Amino acid sequence: MIDVIIVLGDYVDLKRGISEEQRKRIDRGIQLFHQNKAKFLLFCGGFGKHFNTTKISLAKHMKIYAVKEGISIKKIILENKSFNTIENLIFAKQISDQRKFKKILIVSSDWHIARVKLISKYVFGKTYSTSFSAIHVKKSNNSKILKWEVKARKRDKQILMNLVAKK
């Protein structure tokens, strides 16, 4: 059994709430959780102009959705400080360390998962067992996310090299 399923954030806004893509990510996490694949769900996402301008963290929006879908509050953990994917995974690792989680499954979208795997390799290293599940979307509907993603891919290599240097 996996210790925790980490569901990465996508997008939320005041008018529409969480994005369809975000719902699919949460639904995949819930589906895997119900298959007794993990003990906990960890929702990642804080605030940022490219993915959340509401007054509630993206992780909390995700929790509200999951509770409505029947997940016990006791089985949900929030990471609500992150601004980007690297921070999602760094803060998720801190939570995993605190709770002694070693077997982790990360849920994201197919267009995002390659980058998530690369970052996870640096953040979690070899002392964790990490697996991945990607929902299928043709392309994100959020132009802000897509622009952010292009810039992030350019920045990641340097950020990740600095992470390795600090270890």
Z-matrix of the N, CA and C atoms (Angstrom, degrees):
N
C 1 1.463
C 2 1.524 1 109.68
N 3 1.294 2 114.43 1 143.79
C 4 1.468 3 122.22 2 178.12
C 5 1.539 4 108.14 3 -80.92
N 6 1.318 5 116.09 4 144.95
C 7 1.468 6 119.23 5 178.65
C 8 1.519 7 111.95 6 -73.68
N 9 1.341 8 116.35 7 -42.88
C 10 1.467 9 119.68 8 -174.61
C 11 1.524 10 110.75 9 -150.67
N 12 1.309 11 114.94 10 141.92
C 13 1.457 12 122.50 11 170.44
C 14 1.516 13 106.72 12 -101.94
N 15 1.321 14 116.32 13 119.72
C 16 1.463 15 121.82 14 178.66
C 17 1.522 16 107.48 15 -97.27
N 18 1.330 17 116.66 16 120.89
C 19 1.461 18 121.57 17 177.86
C 20 1.530 19 107.55 18 -106.86
N 21 1.330 20 114.75 19 116.85
C 22 1.459 21 119.68 20 -178.57
C 23 1.528 22 111.04 21 -81.69
N 24 1.315 23 114.93 22 149.35
C 25 1.453 24 121.30 23 -177.17
C 26 1.508 25 113.80 24 -78.66
N 27 1.325 26 114.48 25 159.17
C 28 1.464 27 121.52 26 175.69
C 29 1.521 28 109.29 27 -124.19
N 30 1.335 29 117.60 28 -77.67
C 31 1.457 30 119.62 29 -171.41
C 32 1.522 31 111.11 30 -159.97
N 33 1.326 32 115.62 31 144.21
C 34 1.465 33 122.68 32 172.64
C 35 1.517 34 107.65 33 -146.19
N 36 1.343 35 116.13 34 143.88
C 37 1.466 36 119.35 35 172.63
C 38 1.527 37 109.52 36 -141.48
N 39 1.324 38 114.62 37 167.15
C 40 1.466 39 120.12 38 -175.47
C 41 1.523 40 113.11 39 -63.36
N 42 1.318 41 117.53 40 -37.47
C 43 1.460 42 121.03 41 -175.00
C 44 1.516 43 113.32 42 -75.47
N 45 1.336 44 116.01 43 -46.74
C 46 1.470 45 119.79 44 -172.18
C 47 1.511 46 114.47 45 -105.18
N 48 1.323 47 118.38 46 -9.94
C 49 1.462 48 120.01 47 -175.28
C 50 1.519 49 110.24 48 76.02
N 51 1.331 50 116.73 49 -150.88
C 52 1.460 51 119.33 50 -179.10
C 53 1.524 52 110.20 51 -71.70
N 54 1.318 53 115.18 52 147.74
C 55 1.465 54 121.13 53 -177.09
C 56 1.528 55 110.87 54 -70.05
N 57 1.312 56 115.36 55 161.31
C 58 1.467 57 121.07 56 176.06
C 59 1.530 58 110.02 57 -60.47
N 60 1.313 59 115.73 58 -41.07
C 61 1.463 60 119.80 59 178.02
C 62 1.524 61 110.82 60 -61.82
N 63 1.335 62 117.06 61 -39.96
C 64 1.464 63 120.35 62 177.68
C 65 1.522 64 110.91 63 -63.58
N 66 1.331 65 116.79 64 -42.92
C 67 1.458 66 120.32 65 177.54
C 68 1.530 67 110.99 66 -57.54
N 69 1.326 68 115.23 67 -42.80
C 70 1.468 69 119.21 68 179.82
C 71 1.523 70 111.38 69 -63.21
N 72 1.315 71 116.60 70 -39.60
C 73 1.474 72 119.59 71 177.47
C 74 1.534 73 110.38 72 -63.57
N 75 1.327 74 115.49 73 -46.26
C 76 1.473 75 118.85 74 179.26
C 77 1.523 76 109.97 75 -63.22
N 78 1.321 77 116.80 76 -45.02
C 79 1.468 78 120.27 77 179.72
C 80 1.519 79 111.37 78 -58.14
N 81 1.341 80 117.75 79 -40.19
C 82 1.468 81 120.30 80 177.73
C 83 1.525 82 109.85 81 -63.25
N 84 1.334 83 116.66 82 -44.23
C 85 1.462 84 119.80 83 177.67
C 86 1.520 85 111.47 84 -59.73
N 87 1.324 86 116.57 85 -44.15
C 88 1.473 87 121.20 86 178.89
C 89 1.528 88 110.62 87 -63.59
N 90 1.321 89 116.38 88 -43.58
C 91 1.467 90 121.18 89 179.30
C 92 1.533 91 110.00 90 -57.92
N 93 1.308 92 116.98 91 -48.56
C 94 1.464 93 121.04 92 -179.99
C 95 1.526 94 111.15 93 -65.45
N 96 1.318 95 116.71 94 -39.09
C 97 1.466 96 121.45 95 177.56
C 98 1.531 97 110.07 96 -60.64
N 99 1.335 98 116.97 97 -46.23
C 100 1.469 99 121.43 98 -179.87
C 101 1.527 100 112.53 99 -65.99
N 102 1.313 101 116.99 100 -22.62
C 103 1.470 102 120.76 101 176.05
C 104 1.532 103 110.82 102 -83.02
N 105 1.334 104 115.54 103 13.92
C 106 1.471 105 122.76 104 -178.87
C 107 1.520 106 112.39 105 58.34
N 108 1.319 107 115.08 106 35.38
C 109 1.461 108 119.68 107 178.90
C 110 1.527 109 111.35 108 -81.82
N 111 1.353 110 117.94 109 -21.51
C 112 1.463 111 119.87 110 -176.10
C 113 1.527 112 111.17 111 -150.82
N 114 1.332 113 114.15 112 161.38
C 115 1.465 114 122.00 113 178.69
C 116 1.526 115 112.16 114 -86.60
N 117 1.349 116 116.38 115 -29.26
C 118 1.468 117 121.34 116 -175.72
C 119 1.523 118 111.59 117 -141.45
N 120 1.323 119 114.64 118 158.10
C 121 1.462 120 123.27 119 170.01
C 122 1.521 121 107.15 120 -111.70
N 123 1.316 122 116.93 121 132.26
C 124 1.463 123 122.75 122 177.42
C 125 1.521 124 107.72 123 -118.51
N 126 1.335 125 116.11 124 114.68
C 127 1.458 126 121.52 125 -179.73
C 128 1.519 127 109.08 126 -97.44
N 129 1.336 128 116.00 127 131.20
C 130 1.469 129 122.15 128 -175.63
C 131 1.517 130 111.54 129 -113.55
N 132 1.321 131 116.07 130 134.07
C 133 1.455 132 121.35 131 172.64
C 134 1.513 133 112.66 132 149.89
N 135 1.300 134 115.47 133 128.35
C 136 1.458 135 121.65 134 178.33
C 137 1.513 136 110.93 135 -107.35
N 138 1.332 137 114.87 136 -113.06
C 139 1.460 138 121.72 137 -176.25
C 140 1.522 139 109.54 138 -132.85
N 141 1.323 140 117.06 139 149.02
C 142 1.453 141 122.12 140 175.81
C 143 1.511 142 109.76 141 178.21
N 144 1.323 143 115.97 142 144.36
C 145 1.466 144 120.11 143 -175.90
C 146 1.522 145 112.75 144 -61.35
N 147 1.323 146 117.44 145 -21.17
C 148 1.461 147 120.87 146 -178.69
C 149 1.529 148 113.34 147 -89.31
N 150 1.363 149 118.15 148 -8.56
C 151 1.463 150 117.84 149 -178.79
C 152 1.524 151 115.16 150 -146.52
N 153 1.331 152 119.45 151 -15.32
C 154 1.463 153 119.68 152 -178.79
C 155 1.520 154 110.63 153 -162.23
N 156 1.322 155 115.65 154 110.76
C 157 1.466 156 120.00 155 176.44
C 158 1.526 157 110.74 156 -113.98
N 159 1.327 158 117.19 157 16.22
C 160 1.465 159 120.66 158 176.73
C 161 1.522 160 109.04 159 -81.40
N 162 1.309 161 117.08 160 179.24
C 163 1.468 162 122.13 161 179.93
C 164 1.524 163 112.36 162 -92.96
N 165 1.325 164 116.98 163 -0.42
C 166 1.468 165 123.00 164 -179.84
C 167 1.525 166 107.64 165 -116.67
N 168 1.322 167 117.22 166 137.53
C 169 1.469 168 119.66 167 179.91
C 170 1.524 169 110.59 168 -59.02
N 171 1.319 170 115.61 169 151.77
C 172 1.462 171 120.15 170 177.00
C 173 1.523 172 110.17 171 -59.35
N 174 1.333 173 117.16 172 -39.57
C 175 1.468 174 120.60 173 178.70
C 176 1.528 175 111.12 174 -58.36
N 177 1.326 176 117.42 175 -40.36
C 178 1.469 177 119.89 176 179.42
C 179 1.526 178 111.11 177 -69.06
N 180 1.336 179 118.02 178 -38.08
C 181 1.467 180 120.29 179 174.05
C 182 1.530 181 109.69 180 -57.63
N 183 1.332 182 115.89 181 -41.74
C 184 1.456 183 121.00 182 -179.89
C 185 1.530 184 110.78 183 -64.73
N 186 1.322 185 115.99 184 -41.03
C 187 1.460 186 121.18 185 178.58
C 188 1.535 187 110.60 186 -61.90
N 189 1.321 188 116.59 187 -45.50
C 190 1.471 189 120.81 188 179.42
C 191 1.522 190 110.26 189 -57.04
N 192 1.323 191 116.29 190 -45.21
C 193 1.468 192 120.80 191 178.31
C 194 1.537 193 110.80 192 -61.43
N 195 1.328 194 116.86 193 -46.43
C 196 1.469 195 121.04 194 -177.33
C 197 1.527 196 112.09 195 -64.50
N 198 1.322 197 116.53 196 -39.17
C 199 1.467 198 119.97 197 178.12
C 200 1.527 199 109.92 198 -64.12
N 201 1.331 200 117.16 199 -41.00
C 202 1.465 201 120.50 200 176.16
C 203 1.527 202 111.37 201 -61.64
N 204 1.339 203 115.91 202 -27.35
C 205 1.464 204 121.55 203 178.81
C 206 1.533 205 112.52 204 -87.52
N 207 1.339 206 116.26 205 4.55
C 208 1.462 207 120.07 206 173.17
C 209 1.515 208 117.13 207 100.07
N 210 1.319 209 118.08 208 8.09
C 211 1.466 210 120.19 209 178.72
C 212 1.531 211 109.08 210 -83.06
N 213 1.320 212 116.41 211 133.95
C 214 1.459 213 122.04 212 178.79
C 215 1.527 214 110.31 213 -67.35
N 216 1.315 215 116.06 214 137.17
C 217 1.476 216 121.50 215 177.28
C 218 1.530 217 110.28 216 -56.38
N 219 1.319 218 117.21 217 -32.29
C 220 1.468 219 121.77 218 -178.58
C 221 1.523 220 112.57 219 -66.04
N 222 1.318 221 117.25 220 -18.12
C 223 1.464 222 121.65 221 -177.75
C 224 1.526 223 112.41 222 -100.25
N 225 1.330 224 117.07 223 4.21
C 226 1.462 225 122.00 224 -177.11
C 227 1.528 226 110.37 225 -111.38
N 228 1.313 227 115.17 226 132.80
C 229 1.459 228 122.83 227 175.94
C 230 1.531 229 106.84 228 -120.68
N 231 1.320 230 116.31 229 140.69
C 232 1.465 231 120.62 230 -179.37
C 233 1.525 232 111.35 231 -112.49
N 234 1.313 233 114.18 232 136.22
C 235 1.469 234 122.39 233 168.02
C 236 1.515 235 103.44 234 -116.37
N 237 1.324 236 117.42 235 105.05
C 238 1.469 237 119.32 236 -171.03
C 239 1.528 238 113.68 237 -122.31
N 240 1.337 239 117.17 238 24.28
C 241 1.464 240 120.68 239 179.36
C 242 1.522 241 112.62 240 -104.46
N 243 1.310 242 118.01 241 -16.45
C 244 1.468 243 120.99 242 -168.31
C 245 1.521 244 113.57 243 -75.12
N 246 1.331 245 113.06 244 151.27
C 247 1.460 246 123.23 245 -179.30
C 248 1.523 247 111.83 246 -113.86
N 249 1.339 248 116.76 247 -15.37
C 250 1.464 249 121.07 248 -177.28
C 251 1.526 250 110.01 249 -156.95
N 252 1.319 251 116.43 250 178.80
C 253 1.463 252 121.15 251 -175.49
C 254 1.528 253 112.37 252 -63.86
N 255 1.315 254 117.37 253 -41.21
C 256 1.467 255 119.10 254 178.82
C 257 1.523 256 109.78 255 -60.65
N 258 1.324 257 117.50 256 -46.50
C 259 1.468 258 119.89 257 177.86
C 260 1.517 259 111.23 258 -64.26
N 261 1.347 260 118.17 259 -38.51
C 262 1.473 261 119.91 260 175.32
C 263 1.524 262 109.56 261 -48.74
N 264 1.316 263 115.14 262 -51.46
C 265 1.460 264 120.18 263 -173.11
C 266 1.526 265 112.78 264 -76.15
N 267 1.323 266 118.06 265 -35.35
C 268 1.471 267 120.24 266 176.42
C 269 1.530 268 109.76 267 -63.62
N 270 1.324 269 117.04 268 -48.07
C 271 1.465 270 119.73 269 -179.12
C 272 1.529 271 111.43 270 -69.40
N 273 1.334 272 117.37 271 -34.30
C 274 1.470 273 120.43 272 175.55
C 275 1.530 274 110.33 273 -64.18
N 276 1.323 275 116.17 274 -36.82
C 277 1.470 276 119.44 275 177.05
C 278 1.523 277 110.45 276 -65.75
N 279 1.326 278 117.53 277 -41.07
C 280 1.466 279 119.91 278 177.86
C 281 1.521 280 110.82 279 -59.07
N 282 1.330 281 116.06 280 -43.91
C 283 1.468 282 120.68 281 177.62
C 284 1.533 283 109.64 282 -63.98
N 285 1.322 284 116.70 283 -42.93
C 286 1.470 285 120.88 284 178.89
C 287 1.524 286 110.85 285 -61.05
N 288 1.316 287 117.12 286 -41.13
C 289 1.465 288 120.70 287 177.26
C 290 1.528 289 111.26 288 -62.57
N 291 1.325 290 116.52 289 -45.44
C 292 1.466 291 121.06 290 -179.93
C 293 1.526 292 111.72 291 -60.76
N 294 1.319 293 116.05 292 -38.20
C 295 1.473 294 121.09 293 -176.29
C 296 1.522 295 112.95 294 -96.05
N 297 1.328 296 115.77 295 1.41
C 298 1.464 297 122.18 296 179.44
C 299 1.525 298 113.09 297 62.15
N 300 1.332 299 116.23 298 35.35
C 301 1.458 300 121.60 299 174.44
C 302 1.524 301 108.17 300 -79.42
N 303 1.312 302 116.88 301 132.56
C 304 1.467 303 120.84 302 177.87
C 305 1.529 304 112.14 303 -123.51
N 306 1.326 305 117.31 304 -22.97
C 307 1.464 306 121.59 305 178.85
C 308 1.516 307 108.53 306 -107.29
N 309 1.325 308 115.30 307 115.94
C 310 1.463 309 121.49 308 -169.74
C 311 1.523 310 109.90 309 -128.64
N 312 1.329 311 115.76 310 137.88
C 313 1.467 312 121.56 311 172.88
C 314 1.520 313 106.95 312 -120.40
N 315 1.317 314 117.30 313 128.06
C 316 1.464 315 121.83 314 -176.44
C 317 1.523 316 109.26 315 -110.74
N 318 1.341 317 115.80 316 129.72
C 319 1.462 318 122.64 317 179.75
C 320 1.521 319 109.62 318 -108.70
N 321 1.334 320 115.00 319 130.97
C 322 1.467 321 121.27 320 173.04
C 323 1.530 322 107.96 321 -152.18
N 324 1.312 323 115.82 322 -159.29
C 325 1.466 324 122.20 323 -179.75
C 326 1.521 325 109.94 324 -101.69
N 327 1.327 326 116.53 325 155.80
C 328 1.460 327 120.71 326 -177.14
C 329 1.533 328 112.19 327 -59.03
N 330 1.325 329 118.55 328 -37.46
C 331 1.465 330 120.79 329 -179.65
C 332 1.534 331 112.46 330 -70.74
N 333 1.330 332 117.07 331 -15.40
C 334 1.467 333 123.54 332 -173.61
C 335 1.528 334 112.08 333 -107.00
N 336 1.327 335 117.27 334 -21.77
C 337 1.466 336 120.71 335 -166.45
C 338 1.532 337 113.64 336 -66.29
N 339 1.322 338 119.18 337 -32.16
C 340 1.471 339 119.60 338 179.33
C 341 1.527 340 110.47 339 -61.84
N 342 1.325 341 116.10 340 -42.61
C 343 1.465 342 120.63 341 178.21
C 344 1.526 343 110.68 342 -66.75
N 345 1.325 344 116.54 343 -39.47
C 346 1.471 345 121.64 344 178.14
C 347 1.535 346 110.17 345 -60.88
N 348 1.315 347 116.51 346 -42.87
C 349 1.477 348 120.36 347 179.07
C 350 1.525 349 110.85 348 -62.76
N 351 1.321 350 116.63 349 -43.33
C 352 1.457 351 120.57 350 179.42
C 353 1.530 352 110.70 351 -61.76
N 354 1.314 353 116.71 352 -48.75
C 355 1.469 354 120.68 353 -179.90
C 356 1.523 355 110.11 354 -62.79
N 357 1.326 356 117.38 355 -42.82
C 358 1.470 357 121.73 356 -179.13
C 359 1.520 358 111.88 357 -59.81
N 360 1.316 359 115.85 358 -37.63
C 361 1.463 360 120.59 359 178.65
C 362 1.529 361 110.36 360 -57.34
N 363 1.333 362 116.26 361 -42.47
C 364 1.457 363 121.00 362 179.55
C 365 1.529 364 112.16 363 -75.67
N 366 1.311 365 117.01 364 -41.96
C 367 1.466 366 120.69 365 -174.20
C 368 1.530 367 111.52 366 -75.51
N 369 1.320 368 117.64 367 -48.44
C 370 1.465 369 120.84 368 -174.97
C 371 1.520 370 113.31 369 -89.65
N 372 1.314 371 117.35 370 -25.36
C 373 1.459 372 120.08 371 178.05
C 374 1.516 373 113.09 372 62.82
N 375 1.309 374 115.56 373 -155.49
C 376 1.465 375 121.42 374 -175.50
C 377 1.520 376 113.57 375 -93.43
N 378 1.319 377 117.47 376 -6.01
C 379 1.467 378 119.62 377 -177.55
C 380 1.528 379 112.64 378 -84.25
N 381 1.319 380 116.56 379 -4.34
C 382 1.460 381 121.84 380 178.04
C 383 1.519 382 109.14 381 -117.66
N 384 1.300 383 115.23 382 149.47
C 385 1.463 384 120.87 383 171.58
C 386 1.522 385 106.33 384 -98.17
N 387 1.322 386 116.62 385 109.01
C 388 1.459 387 120.50 386 -178.32
C 389 1.522 388 110.22 387 -113.58
N 390 1.321 389 114.76 388 136.54
C 391 1.459 390 121.10 389 173.33
C 392 1.525 391 107.03 390 -131.66
N 393 1.316 392 115.24 391 170.43
C 394 1.460 393 119.63 392 -170.64
C 395 1.520 394 110.60 393 -138.94
N 396 1.328 395 115.03 394 149.19
C 397 1.461 396 121.53 395 174.27
C 398 1.524 397 107.11 396 -137.70
N 399 1.323 398 115.84 397 126.57
C 400 1.465 399 120.31 398 -177.38
C 401 1.521 400 110.07 399 -115.15
N 402 1.322 401 114.71 400 132.13
C 403 1.459 402 119.27 401 171.42
C 404 1.518 403 107.41 402 -82.17
N 405 1.303 404 115.72 403 152.94
C 406 1.462 405 119.45 404 -179.56
C 407 1.530 406 110.40 405 -93.71
N 408 1.304 407 115.36 406 124.90
C 409 1.466 408 122.35 407 169.37
C 410 1.514 409 106.40 408 -138.42
N 411 1.299 410 116.47 409 143.38
C 412 1.462 411 118.59 410 -179.86
C 413 1.515 412 110.29 411 -65.94
N 414 1.318 413 115.62 412 -45.43
C 415 1.458 414 121.72 413 -177.85
C 416 1.524 415 106.79 414 -167.70
N 417 1.308 416 116.42 415 142.33
C 418 1.455 417 119.41 416 177.39
C 419 1.527 418 110.16 417 -58.83
N 420 1.321 419 116.46 418 142.23
C 421 1.464 420 122.02 419 176.34
C 422 1.518 421 112.34 420 -82.77
N 423 1.317 422 116.10 421 -7.46
C 424 1.456 423 120.82 422 -174.14
C 425 1.527 424 110.14 423 -97.80
N 426 1.317 425 116.46 424 105.83
C 427 1.468 426 120.26 425 -178.43
C 428 1.528 427 111.44 426 -63.61
N 429 1.342 428 117.67 427 -31.92
C 430 1.469 429 120.11 428 178.03
C 431 1.525 430 110.45 429 -63.21
N 432 1.329 431 116.36 430 -43.55
C 433 1.468 432 121.00 431 179.62
C 434 1.526 433 109.83 432 -63.11
N 435 1.321 434 116.74 433 -44.21
C 436 1.460 435 120.02 434 -177.56
C 437 1.526 436 111.51 435 -63.85
N 438 1.327 437 117.42 436 -42.48
C 439 1.466 438 120.59 437 177.20
C 440 1.526 439 110.09 438 -64.13
N 441 1.331 440 116.04 439 -42.49
C 442 1.451 441 121.19 440 178.58
C 443 1.528 442 110.10 441 -60.61
N 444 1.316 443 115.88 442 -42.76
C 445 1.462 444 121.33 443 -177.56
C 446 1.528 445 111.34 444 -61.98
N 447 1.308 446 117.86 445 -42.44
C 448 1.464 447 121.48 446 179.04
C 449 1.530 448 109.88 447 -60.67
N 450 1.320 449 116.48 448 -46.72
C 451 1.462 450 120.33 449 178.78
C 452 1.528 451 111.17 450 -65.03
N 453 1.325 452 115.71 451 -40.05
C 454 1.467 453 120.60 452 -177.66
C 455 1.522 454 111.31 453 -63.47
N 456 1.313 455 117.02 454 -40.32
C 457 1.468 456 119.73 455 179.35
C 458 1.520 457 111.18 456 -60.30
N 459 1.312 458 116.71 457 -35.02
C 460 1.464 459 120.83 458 178.77
C 461 1.535 460 110.56 459 -70.71
N 462 1.332 461 116.74 460 -37.18
C 463 1.463 462 121.62 461 -178.27
C 464 1.521 463 113.04 462 -77.71
N 465 1.315 464 117.04 463 -31.18
C 466 1.464 465 121.96 464 -170.11
C 467 1.517 466 114.37 465 -54.02
N 468 1.305 467 117.18 466 -45.34
C 469 1.459 468 119.54 467 -174.81
C 470 1.523 469 110.60 468 -55.94
N 471 1.311 470 117.79 469 -47.57
C 472 1.458 471 120.72 470 -179.65
C 473 1.527 472 111.52 471 -65.96
N 474 1.312 473 116.58 472 -43.58
C 475 1.467 474 120.24 473 179.68
C 476 1.523 475 110.29 474 -61.03
N 477 1.322 476 116.46 475 -44.87
C 478 1.462 477 120.48 476 -178.11
C 479 1.530 478 111.42 477 -67.73
N 480 1.305 479 116.89 478 -37.08
C 481 1.466 480 119.33 479 177.16
C 482 1.543 481 109.86 480 -64.22
N 483 1.315 482 117.20 481 -37.95
C 484 1.466 483 120.43 482 177.01
C 485 1.525 484 110.85 483 -66.25
N 486 1.327 485 117.63 484 -37.00
C 487 1.461 486 120.66 485 176.83
C 488 1.521 487 110.40 486 -61.18
N 489 1.310 488 116.47 487 -45.09
C 490 1.465 489 121.00 488 -179.67
C 491 1.522 490 109.96 489 -63.55
N 492 1.315 491 117.24 490 -40.56
C 493 1.460 492 121.21 491 -179.31
C 494 1.529 493 111.60 492 -63.58
N 495 1.325 494 117.46 493 -30.90
C 496 1.468 495 121.60 494 -179.38
C 497 1.521 496 112.72 495 -76.92
N 498 1.331 497 117.17 496 -20.05
C 499 1.475 498 119.73 497 -177.78
C 500 1.492 499 112.67 498 -71.76
